[in-house]
Amino acid sequence: MHRFSTRKLSTQIFIAQLAILTATVLIGFALFARVERSQLYRQYEARAASIAQTVAGVPAIQSCLAGPGSPCPESVQTIASRIQAETHASYVVVIDMNRVRHSHPIPTLIGQKVAEPIVTADGHTHVGIDDGKTGLSANGKAPLYTADHRMVGEVSVGITESSVSHALWRELPSYAEWFAVALAAGALASWFLARTLKRKTFGLELDEIAHLLQEREATLHGIREGVIAFDPSGRVSVVNDEARRLLGDIDVSLGAQLSDLLPPGRLRDVLAGTVSGPDEVVLTDDYCLTVNRRPVVLGGRDHGAVVTLRDRTEMSGLLRELDGVRRLTDALRAQQHEFSNRLHAVTGLLELGQVDDALLYLAELHGGAAEFADSLRARIGSPLIIGLLLGKAAEASERGLAFEITDDTWLGESTQKLQALTTILGNLVDNAFEALAGVAGGRVVVTIIDDDGAITIRVTDNGPGIPPGDRELIYRDGYTTKTGAGPLRRGLGLAIVHRLVQRLHGTIAVSEGAAPTFEVHLPVTTPAVPAGR
């Protein structure tokens, strides 16, 4: 058994198929021989019946059995023996209506009665297998009639089983040759099949295939990247546990079409290859994903595609925090430089003894910032939003940008969706700051209006604006017109805003061309989903 298990895969397949073919051919040949033997018995039974009918038609035998006083030119035994020798039958037995034998290959039985009844009394010929005094034989019996159609006896003729066997053995060799040819053809086909399977399995043996499968499963479900494979028809053929986790509530089942798994959107477009490119960024409800799709081509034939999903949610957050720290550092450095200049001015005034002028200068510096803060407190009730706008104002100052809050701005003290409002406002202002990079005299204007039914956020800048035809593309994950972003992946701010606004059942719009205005409307209360939807 060990030697068989170490044979090559093609050899094992060939030997197994050859053994199956050989067993099948032998069983088939045995069944064929049995059927052929039965057919030969039927043929010899018909031959025996024919001989019996011939004997029953001999006039001399009819005359001998017609009754007492009927002429009998020669004995029935003599006639029967002669016909038996001429036809090569094993016996020819003639009996009268009293079941007394008038002929038999064993002379001592002549004149004795047979044990069986006369079966031809119905006037028909009968055939069958007879196990009589001479052994097993194919038997035929015919009624014996006189010239005036009076039944006077029965003729029984038998051909021994050995004659049937001899005939069978004469025929079997020719059939065996055909079976041997069929076996050889089957063996040749098995050999070609084994070679084809060997080629299809790239020459790998069974244990190697099993080992590769184990390694593939361990690797597929052990890596920290999601993997989805599609066949040429677009059906899912492979998916690992990490891919299922990253796709969240989507039930990715093997054999399913991508169009049946995902609704239309950027994620489906990237997975299907409609949107192609390295490290495509896709936002889902829970994760920020980096998606790569590679077609699989083997031997010049398309075998589908493999998609990898990487979770960069934490990395994106860390990079944004790092970018924020970098900006804060730059702002502190600029403020330190500005404070140094102001401190030098105050020091100079004090050294000159102009104390009143120094106090007036300090009051002017404090008054501008205090006035802006007081204005925000008067119109905005949320300390979180006030802190956000003060921070953005300081950032704008360091960037050399004008930052304004319109006079009609109003936001109540306790508003719903405060966290979402902070995210949306912060991203829109950051997007405006980025758009004004390198623009002289940059200006950002913010409006927040809290009506009874909705909150409106409006952010306007005097930058270059949205390129023609890109109004719908700007909300796509990864879309950006900025360069030199460094390690921070751009193009996510507006995508986050768009997704958050949709989740809150709000709307977002932007004007095309220079000096764009982003306008967001958020309902104060999220509409309930109707039952059954």
C-alpha positions, 0 to 999 in steps of 0.5 A: 500500500505504501508503494502504491501511495508513493506512485505519481498521480498519473500512474495511480489514475492509470492503474485505478482506471485499468483495474476498473476497466479490467474488472468491468470487461471480465464481468461483462464477458462473464455475463455475455457468456451466460447470455450466450449459453442461454441462447445456445440452449434455446437454439438446441431446444428448438433443434431437438423439437425439430428433430422430434417433429421429424421423427414423429412424421416418419410413416414407419414409426406411425405404423408401428404405434398404430396398434396391434396388427399394424404393419411395422417394417423395422423396429422403432429402436432401429429407426430411432437409433439411425436418426439419433446417429444422423442428427448427433442427438443424445437420445431419441425416445418414442413412447406410446399413449401408455407411456411405454418406451419403444426406443431409448439409447439404454436398451434395458429401458425399452418397454418400461414406462416413463415417470412423467406424463405425456405433456404433448397430449395438448397437441403442441410441441414442448421444449425445455431442459431435461435432467433424465437418464442420460444427464442434463440435455436440451429437450424437445417433445412432439406429439405422434399421430397416425395417418388418420390424425389419431394421437398414438404417442410422443417423441422426445429428443435430447441434445446433451449439455456437453454439446451446448458447452462445446458449441459455446467454447467454440464461439467464445474465443472470437468474442474474447478478441473483441472484448480484448480490443475494447479493453485495450482501447479503454486502457489507451483512453485511460492513459491519455486521460491520466496524462491530461489530468497530470498536465491540468494539475501542473505536474503536482501529486495528490499530497502536493495538491492537498498541501497547497490547498491547506496552505492556501486556506491558511494564508487566505484566512490568516492575512490582514488584507481582505481578498476577493476573487472573481471568475471570468463571468464576474461571480465570486469564487474566493473570499476570506474572513477579512474581506467579509469583515471589511464589507460589513453587512454585505453577505458575500456568498460564493457564486454570487454576481457582484451586481447582486451583492452591492448597490450601484456606487463607487465600491461596486465600480472599483470591485468590478474594475469599472473604476481602475487604478492603484490604491483606490480609496473607497469609503464605506459606512464603517471603514476607509478602504484601499482597494486594488484590483488585478486581472488574472491571465494564465496561458493567454486566457482570462481567469477573472480578477483578484481584489485586495482590500486594506483597512486604512481607517486608523492610518487615515486618522493618524495621518490626519492627526499628524497633519493637524499637529504639523499645521499646529506646529507651523501655526505656533511657530508663526505665532511665536514669530508674530508675538516676538515682533509684537513683544519687541514693539512693546519693549521698544515703546517701554524703553522710550518711556512711552507707556501710554502708547504701549498700553494702547497698542496692547489694547488694540491687539486684544480688542480685535480677537475679543471682538470676534469671539464676542460676536460668535458667542452672541450668535452661536449657542454651541461652545463646540462650534464657537471653538471650531470657528475660533480655531479656523479663524486662527488658522486662516490668519496664519495662512494669510486668509480672511475669515468671515462669519456673516451677520445672518449667522444664527445657531441655537444653544442646544441643537441636534446632530452637533457632532455631525454638524462639527464634522461637516463644517470643519471639512468644508472650511478645510476644503476652502483653505486648501483651495486657496493655497497660493491664492493672494487675497484669499477669503472664506465666508461662513454662514450658519442658519438654524431655522425651525425645520433645518440647519443650513451651512454655507461656505464660500471662498474666492478660489479657482472653484470646481472644474467644469463637469466635475460637480458630481465627481468631487464627492467621489472617494479619492477625488482631488485637484491638489498636489504635493499632499505628502503622506496624507491621502487627499480627496476624502473630506468632501466624500465624508461630508457627502456620505454624512449628509446622505445618512442624515437625509440632508442635501448638499450642492455646490456652484461651478466655476470660480468662487464656489459656494458649498451649501448643506441643508440638514433636517433637524429631525431625521425622518422615520423609515416607513414600515415595510420599507 
